[in-house]
Amino acid sequence: MWFASNKEVRRMIETQTLLLLIKLLFTGLVSVTIIAFALVIALVVIISKQ
């Protein structure tokens, strides 16, 4: 029967952690981009009313 060695298990955990970190960073980037566009649009609306 085959068992994963400690090094392989550690590598799998590191890969999962890395993928989770990438997903979190990408989600943060998308949300910051959406907020920035919303602020720019609000600023344009406020300036155009003056």
C-alpha positions as CSV (number, residue, x, y, z in Angstrom):
1,M,0.0,0.0,0.0
2,W,1.3,3.5,-0.9
3,F,1.5,6.2,1.7
4,A,2.4,9.8,1.1
5,S,5.7,10.9,2.7
6,N,5.9,13.9,5.0
7,K,7.5,15.9,2.2
8,E,4.7,15.1,-0.3
9,V,2.0,16.0,2.3
10,R,3.8,19.2,3.1
11,R,4.0,20.1,-0.6
12,M,0.3,19.4,-1.1
13,I,-0.5,21.6,1.9
14,E,1.8,24.4,0.6
15,T,0.1,24.2,-2.8
16,Q,-3.3,24.5,-1.3
17,T,-2.2,27.4,0.8
18,L,-0.6,29.1,-2.2
19,L,-3.8,28.7,-4.3
20,L,-5.9,30.0,-1.4
21,L,-3.6,33.0,-1.1
22,I,-3.8,33.7,-4.9
23,K,-7.6,33.5,-4.8
24,L,-7.8,35.9,-1.8
25,L,-5.4,38.4,-3.5
26,F,-7.4,38.2,-6.8
27,T,-10.6,38.8,-4.9
28,G,-9.1,41.7,-3.1
29,L,-7.9,43.2,-6.4
30,V,-11.3,42.9,-8.0
31,S,-13.1,44.4,-5.1
32,V,-10.6,47.4,-4.9
33,T,-11.0,47.9,-8.6
34,I,-14.8,48.0,-8.3
35,I,-14.7,50.4,-5.4
36,A,-12.3,52.7,-7.3
37,F,-14.5,52.8,-10.4
38,A,-17.5,53.5,-8.2
39,L,-15.7,56.4,-6.5
40,V,-14.6,57.8,-9.9
41,I,-18.2,57.6,-11.2
42,A,-19.5,59.3,-8.1
43,L,-16.9,62.0,-8.4
44,V,-17.8,62.6,-12.0
45,V,-21.5,62.9,-11.1
46,I,-20.8,65.3,-8.3
47,I,-18.5,67.5,-10.4
48,S,-20.9,67.5,-13.4
49,K,-23.8,68.8,-11.2
50,Q,-21.8,71.9,-10.2
